[in-house]
C-alpha cells in the first residue's frame, strides 16, 4: 500500500467555484481531485476513461491536460451535460445573444403526451417544449419537427450547452414538487399543475444560460485532443483491449439511490415516456429495481459473501428477499464492470475510484473494501486507499434509519487499483 499519496477531498462542497458547481450531481467530485489523480498517477497516459461519466468532470479535466478521453454513461442526460462542458470559455460573450435568439424563435408546441406535463400545465409545457424545438432548429437541424431527438451522441457542444440550460430551467421551475428526498419527484395533484407565465420561463432560461457560461472551464482545449462522449454501459464498453491508460471515476453509490428518477426533469426535456424511464432505470448499475442480474455469493469474493450473509440473516422485514437481492445485484454489476475495465485497461494503468460506504440497518456495508476484494479476482491489486468523513448523507435522511443508527455520517474513500 502506498502512503505517499495525499488526495484532495473529492467531494464538491457548497462553496465550490463555478466550474465544480456547474451542474451539481450528487455523486460528482471536484476538478482538483481529478487533476491530482492524473498528475500523480498517470501524467503521461495517452487516454483517460470514465465509465460512469456523470456530469463529465473527468473528461473535461483530461481534455484540459491534452489527454484523449472517453466518457460513457447509460443516462443520455449526463452525456449531454458532459458534452456541454467541453464548450470553450471563448464563446462566453456570445451566450446571451444566442439565448435571446433561441427564446425569440420559441413558439408554443402543444403535445398531449408531453412528459413535461408531469409537472406543468398544457400552456407552460408548450412554452418549455418551444424552447427545446427552437434549440434544435437553430443549432442542430433547421427542418427539425416536434419528433423525439434521436441521438444525443452527435450533439455539438454548443447545442448541448443550450439543452443543459433548458435542463436547469425545467429543474428549477419544477422544484416546488420535489420532496425531502432530493432524488425523487412528485406529480402535482389533479388540478394543481404548475402554471408558469411565458415571461418567467424565458427569463429563467436566459439566466440559466448566463450562469452556466460563467462556469465554463478556462482551459484552452487543443482541438486535436480527442474526446469521445456517448451513451454506454460500464459492463459493455465500446473500446479495444488495453486501450485505456488511466481511469478516474465514481461508480453509482450502493444506497438505492434512483439516478433515473433523479434526472426525471431532464429526461422529460428529451421526451422520455414512462416506459423509456423504466427501461433506463433497469439498465443502471445500482438501480433499486430488481432486474435479475445475479451471481452466487461466493463468486463475488469473501467480503461480499460475508456482508450478504449478514443482510440475509437480519431479522427485519424483506432482508431475505428484496434487500439481499438488491445488494447482490449491485455487486454482480460491479463485478461485471471491473472485469470489463480490466479488459480495456493497459496492464499497468491506474484505476482511481471514489466510493462511499453505507449501512443496511446496523450492518456495515464496506463498499470500498468489498469492491477492492472483487477487483482482485480480475487481476487488480489495491495500491492505496484514503478515507474522508462525510457528515451527512442522503441515506441518513430517512427517519426510519435512526432506529438502527443515530449517526448519519459515512466514509467516502478514494481507492486506487492497478
C-alpha positions, 0 to 999 in steps of 0.5 A: 500500500502506498502512503505517499499519496495525499488526495484532495477531498473529492467531494464538491462542497457548497462553496465550490467555484463555478466550474465544480458547481456547474451542474451539481450531481450528487455523486460528482467530485471536484476538478482538483481531485481529478487533476491530482489523480492524473498528475500523480498517477498517470501524467503521461497516459495517452487516454483517460476513461470514465465509465460512469461519466456523470456530469463529465468532470473527468473528461473535461479535466483530461481534455484540459491536460491534452489527454484523449478521453472517453466518457460513457454513461447509460443516462443520455442526460449526463452525456449531454451535460458532459458534452456541454462542458467541453464548450470553450470559455471563448464563446462566453460573450456570445451566450446571451445573444444566442439565448435571446435568439433561441427564446425569440424563435420559441413558439408554443408546441402543444403535445398531449403526451408531453412528459413535461406535463408531469409537472406543468400545465398544457400552456407552460409545457408548450412554452418549455417544449418551444424552447427545446424545438427552437434549440434544435432548429437553430443549432442542430437541424433547421427542418427539425419537427416536434419528433423525439431527438434521436441521438444525443451522441452527435450533439455539438457542444454548443447545442448541448450547452443550450439543452443543459440550460433548458435542463436547469430551467425545467429543474428549477421551475419544477422544484416546488414538487420535489420532496425531502428526498432530493432524488425523487419527484412528485406529480402535482395533484389533479388540478394543481399543475404548475402554471408558469407565465411565458415571461418567467420561463424565458427569463429563467432560461436566459439566466440559466444560460448566463450562469452556466457560461460563467462556469465554463472551464478556462482551459484552452482545449487543443482541438486535436485532443480527442474526446469521445462522449456517448451513451454506454454501459460500464459492463459493455464498453465500446473500446479495444483491449488495453486501450485505456491508460488511466481511469478516474471515476465514481461508480453509482453509490450502493444506497438505492439511490434512483439516478433515473428518477433523479434526472426525471426533469431532464429526461422529460426535456428529451421526451422520455415516456414512462416506459423509456424511464423504466427501461433506463432505470433497469439498465443502471448499475445500482438501480433499486429495481430488481432486474435479475442480474445475479451471481452466487455469493461466493463468486463475488469474493469473501467480503461480499459473501460475508456482508450478504450473509449478514443482510440475509440473516437480519431479522427485519422485514424483506432482508431475505428477499428484496434487500439481499437481492438488491445488494447482490445485484449491485455487486454482480454489476460491479463485478461485471464492470471491473472485469470489463475495465480490466479488459480495456485497461493497459496492464499497468494503468491506474484505476482511481475510484471514489466510493462511499460506504453505507449501512443496511440497518446496523450492518456495515456495508464496506463498499470500498473494501468489498469492491477492492476484494472483487477487483482482485479476482480480475487481476487488480491489486489495491495500491492505496486507499484514503478515507474522508468523513462525510457528515451527512448523507442522503441515506441518513435522511430517512427517519426510519434509519435512526432506529438502527443508527443515530449517526448519519455520517459515512466514509467516502474513500478514494481507492486506487487499483492497478 
